[in-house]
Amino acid sequence: MAKPAFGGYSICFKGCTDSMESVFGSGKISPSEMTKKIWVYVKGKKLSSK
């Protein structure tokens, strides 16, 4: 049996109108920092469910 993506979380971005720049900022960031900012956004907007 395959492991579910994102640790078993289901994420739905339907209806979100935020720009990439509003989520990540305008400067350069590393991939690990990008992942952290995505999860802050997802948790802040309550877009994930198990």
N, C-alpha and C positions, 0 to 999 in steps of 0.2 A: 504494500500500500504506500502510495506517495505521500510525502509530508506536505500539508497545505501551505500555500504561499503566505508570507508575512506572519508566520507563527500561528496560523489558524484564524487570522483576522480577515474580515471582508471589508473592503474600503470602497465607498461610492462617492465619486466626485460630481455626480449629476446635479446640475443647478448651480455649481460654483462659478462665480464670475471673476474671481481674483486673478490678477496677472501673475506671471512667473516672477517678475521683478518685485511685486509686493510680498511674495512668499520668500524669495531667496535674497533679495536686496540687489543693488546695482553693481557691486564689486565681484571680483573673482573669488570663488570658494572651492574647497576640495570636495570630492565625491562623498566623503564621510560627513562633512558639514552639511552637505545638501540633504543627505538622508536624515540627519537630526532635525533639520528645519522642516522637512516634509512631515515627520512624525509630530512635531510641535503643532503644525498647521492642522493635521488630521485630528489630533486629540483636542485641540482648541475649538474646532468646528464640530466635534462629535460625529465624524464621518465614518468611524470604524465600528464594527460589531463582530462578536465571536460567533 
